[in-house]
Amino acid sequence: MPSFFWATEREWRQAHETLAYLFDRYGPVADPVRLFAGQARQGLEVLFPMFDRFAEAVCPDCDSICCLKARVDYNFTDLVFMHALGLTPPPRQIREREDQPCRYLSPAGCTLPRILRPFVCTWYFCAPMLELYRRLPPRTQRMRSALMREVQRNRNDMEAEFMRIVTGRDIQGLPYEVEA
């Protein structure tokens, strides 16, 4: 029995077909969702080189590799993000069961482009990575931290706007007018 959302090939395909349909159905009404996703992507692309440097410095010698042990999977926001940006999702969920390693892990690291990885894979800093972060100049730390908060805010706003559009309700459950 799968223990993750969209763990089977069929569920994964259906989730993406549904999201593709909704983005097509709402067309320009979903542009605010695309805008928030694009803003999150811009911030992430600034942060990716730092994340890559940290991973290159820490992961090869790690004896507790997250990709093998952590309970990571794509969440709903990750899927909306990919569709809002018009990206082609990976062929499968990260894993089907908790006891499996990430299917995209290779001896050389992750085979997925960073933009297609679950957000938590990009976002997570283990203790050695946090130590590298703390060694950055204070001004750089403040700028990167502010950018990370902005990325998170844009992802949250993207998901909230998507839900408002497709459900016709705002976060408090109040009716929300959508022209489609």
Secondary structure, DSSP 8 states (H G I E B T S, - for coil): ---STT-SHHHHHHHHHHHHHHHHHHGGGGHHHHHHHHHHHHHHHHHHHHHHHHHHHHGGG-SS-HHHHS-----HHHHHHHHHTT----SS-S-SSTTS--TTEETTEE-S-GGGS-HHHHH---HHHHHHHHTS-HHHHHHHHHHHHHHHHHHHHHHHHHHHHHHSB-TTS-B-----
